[in-house]
Amino acid sequence: MQYPLLRLRRFRKNDTIRKAMRDISIRPENFIQPLFVHPGDEDQEIPTLPGVKRISIKNVKSYLERVKNAKIPSVLIFPIPHDKEKDKSASVCVDPNGSPAEIISKAAEVKDLNIMVDLCLCPYTDHGHCGLINEKKEEIENDSTLEILGKSAVTLAKAGADWVAPSGMMDGMVKYIRQYLDDENLIDTAIMSYSIKFASGFYGPFRDAAHSSPSFSDRKTYQMDYASEKQISLELEQDIQEGADAVMVKPSLMYLDVIQKIKGLCDLPIAAYQVSGEYAMIKAAHEKNLVNEREAFEEIMYALRRAGTDWIISYYALEYLEGL
């Protein structure tokens, strides 16, 4: 079918009609607000993430009330422990009296908000890797890590987490976590898996924020190679079969093709994480008057929705919605 060019031009020129013809929407329920929470008394600036702070446990409830007032239904919390709590076995993440459980318990006091918690060992280990390590070989021990992840999921769910979000890309992690939760009758605790997480150069500011930089080597042995396409469907299928309730692609903007691909492979909710480097790039460009910050973020968000994303995890979510 051929459309008269004049008609198309009239549509484009009329802003009211153009907006009425939109078939992609962005609503508050499409967002998940990520936040870093630490057990200290004061919020902490994060120089590499302008506009983002490590929220103190004393202030987390007031911050979450802001999120709720903006109609954002879910938060993804990254507990940041005391340095003295870190050890080689990440024992604090399974401790019901440790700071991660305390942080989630405090957050859960805010009702009618989905409390999601990142489930990874890197913030809790003294070596900064996402799993336990074989110290002699300096290699990640996938299988022994699974037990810790399962126990951590139980601890955080009992503290009040509605969702756990395993992000370490350990093989079998969803299966182990689901089994541990079910064995404790935590059958309503859902799992949002970082199913497709690439070894990316855009994670730098996050590692500053979470104090989780690896002390040796890198994470390429367990995160996905961005030059590999066949692995995408394999990772996705494994997590779905093991019991994931939602899946995630991370990073977001560079992987719109991946989001579109998996949209046709599964019926689960698909989240995309606009990671720290993607966020910081726009902030830096705005500071140099190269782009309009709000317009740039909004354009990317619509691109993520157009590709097939159901949930957008973005540090800019609250700022965007409070500005409407």
N, C-alpha and C positions, 0 to 999 in steps of 0.2 A: 504494500500500500504506500502511495506517495502522498505526502502532506504538502499543502501549499506553503512555500517558504515564508510568505507574508504572515500567515497565521502563526507560525513558529516565532517569528520576530516579535509579533504583538505579545505573545505569551512571555517572552523573555524580558520585554520592556516594562511590563506591568508587575510591580513587586507583589501586590496583593494576590493576583492570579498565580504568580510563580510559587508563592508560598502555599496557596491552596492546592496546588498540583503535586506537592511533595508526597512521596510514598514511603519515605523513611523517616522515622521519628526518633527523638532522643528524649526519654523521660527519666525522672529521678530513679525509678526502679531499674533502669539499665546500668546504674552505677554501683560499684563497691568502693568504699573509701578505705585505702590502706593507711595504717598509722603505726609508728614506732612508739612503744611505751616502755619507760624505764622505771626502776624502783626508787629513784631519788625524789627530792623535794621540789625541784624547779624544772621547768621545761628547758630544753637545750637546743640552741641553734645548730643547724647542720650547714656549714659553709658551702658544700657542694650541691645542696638542694635548697636553693632560696625559696622561702615561703613555707618550708616544711620544718617541723621541730620534732625532737624526741619529747613526747608528752610524758610528764611525770605521773606516777600512779595517783598522786594527790589531785591532779587536774583532769584525769581521764574521763570521769563521769560528766563534767561540764563540757568537755570536747564532744563526747558522744551525744549529748543533748543537742548540740549544734547540728550534728550530722542528722539526727532524727528530725529536727525542726526543718531541715532542708529536704525532707521526705526521702532521703537515701535509706534504703531498707537494710543494708548490710555493711559491716566493716570487716576488714582483714587485718588482724593485729599481729605485729611482730614484737614479741616480748624481748627486751634487751636486759639480760641479767647483770648483776654485779660482776666485776672482773674476778673477784675472789671465788665466785660460784663456778667458774669454768674449770673443766678438767679434761683429760683425754677421752673419757667415756661419756661426756655430756650428762652426767648424773643428775644435774639440777632439773632437767626437763621431765624426769619421772618422779620427782620429789613433790608430794602434795603440799609440802611446806615451803617450797622454793619460790623464788620471785616470779617465774612464769605463771605458775598456778595462782599466785596471789594477784597478779595483774589481770588474768582472765576472770577471776572471781569478782574483782572490783568492777570490771567492765560489764559483767553479766547483771549487775544491779540495775542497769539501765534497761527497762522493759521495752518490749515491742521493737527490738532491734536484733537482727541476726548477727551473732558473734561468731565470726570465723577466725581461726588462728592458724598461722603458718606453722607447718610441722617439718622442721629440718634441724639438723644437729649443729650447723655451722655457727650460730650465735652462742652455743653453749659449750663448744670445745675449745681447748687452748691452742689447737692447731688450725682452726677455722675451716676445716673441711666438712662436707655434708654427711659424712659417715665416719664410723670408727676406722682406725687405720692399723695396718700392720707396720709397726715402727721399723722393723728391720728392712723391709722392702719399700717403705714409704708408699704403700698402696692402700686403696680403700677396700675394706672388707664388707662387701655387699650384704652377705647373709647374716652376719652378726649385727649389722646395723638395723635389720628389719625388726628384731626383737625390741630394741630400744624405741624404735618408731611406734610399735604397737603399744608398748607400755606408756609412752608419752601421750599418745592419743587418748588413752583411758584416763590418765591423770588430768589432762586439759579438759576433756569432756565432763568429768566429774566436777571440775572447777566451774563449769558453766558454758563451755564452748558448744555452740549449736552445730558448727561445721569444723572439720579439721582439713587442712590443705597441705598434703605432703608435697614438698618441692625439691627433694634431694635427688630425684631421678634414679632411685635404687630399684633394681628389677624385683618385682613381686611386692612392692611396698603397699599397694592398695589391698591386695589379698590379705596380707598379714594384719594391716590396720583394721580391716573389716572384721576379721576373725577375733581379734582382741576386743574390739568394741562389742561385738555380739556376745562373746563369752561373759562379759560383764553386764549383759542386758542393756547396753547402751545402743539399742537398735535404731533409735531415732536420730542419733548423731550421724550427720551426712559427711560425705567425702567429696571435696573438690580437688581433683588431682592436677598437679602441674604435669600433664601428660606429654606435652610437646614443649620442652624447654631447651633452647639452644645455648651452646657455649658462645656467649655473645660478648662483644666489646662495649656493650651499653649498660653494664651493671656497676660500674665504678662508684658512682655516688651512693648507691645502696650499701656497698660494703663499708663505706665511711659511716653511714648512718647506723648500721647494725653492728659495727665493729667485728666484721666477719671475714676479713680478707684471709685467704689461706696462707699459712706460714711457709709452705713449700709448694712447688709445682703449681698446677692449675686444676680446673675442674673438667677438663676436656674428656677425661676418661669415663665420666658418667653423665655429662650433659651431651646433647645431640650436636652433631656436626651440621652446620648450616649449609654445607655443600651436599648434603644427603637428602634425597626426596623419598626413596623407598621406605626409609625407617619410620616416616611419619605415620603411615597407616598401621604399621606393626605396633608402635608404641600406643597408639590410640586404641586399637583392638584389644591389647592386653589389659589396659586399665578398665575398659568397659566390661570385659569378661570377669575381671576380678571384683567388680562391684562399685565402681566410681559412680557418684550421683551427678557430677558435673566435671567437665574437662577444661583445660586451660592451654592457651598458646602464649608463649613468652619468649622474646619481646613481641610487640604488636605491629608497629607500623611497617617494619621491614618484611612482615610475614602475612600480608593480606591474602596472598595466594594460598597459604597454608590454611588460614581460617576458612576461606571459600571451599577449599578441598574437603576439609573434615566436616563442613556443614552438610555435605551430601553423603557422609559416611555414618553419621550417628544422629540420634534424636535427643540426646542429652543437651542441657544448657551448655553453651560455649562461652567461656570467659577469655578475654584478651587483656594482658597486663601491659599497660603503658609504663615501661620501666623507667628507672631513675635517670638514665642517660638520655632517653627520649624526652622526658620532662625537662631536664636541665638544659638541653639544646635549645628548646623554644624559649625558656626563660632568658638564656644568654643572648639569643638573637633579638629578643624584645629589648633587653637592656642596651643593645647597640643600635636600636631603632631600625633593625632590618626587617622585622615582621611585627604585626599587631598580635600580641600574645593571645588575646581572647579569640580572635578570628582564626588563628592558627590551630589552637586547641580544638575549636569547634569543628573545623574542617576535617581534622584527623578523626574526631569522634564519629562524624558522619561516615567517613570512609570505613571505619571499623564496623559500624552498624551495617553498611551496605555490603560488606564482605561476608556478613553472617554472624557477627558477634551478638550474643544476648546480653552479656554483662561486660562492662568496661571497668577495669581496675585502674584508677588514675589518681595520682596525688592532687590533681587539679579539680577533682569532682566537687568537693565542697565549695571551693572558691568560685567555680563556674556557676553552681546552682544558687549560691548566696548572691551572686551578681545579677541574677535574672530580675 
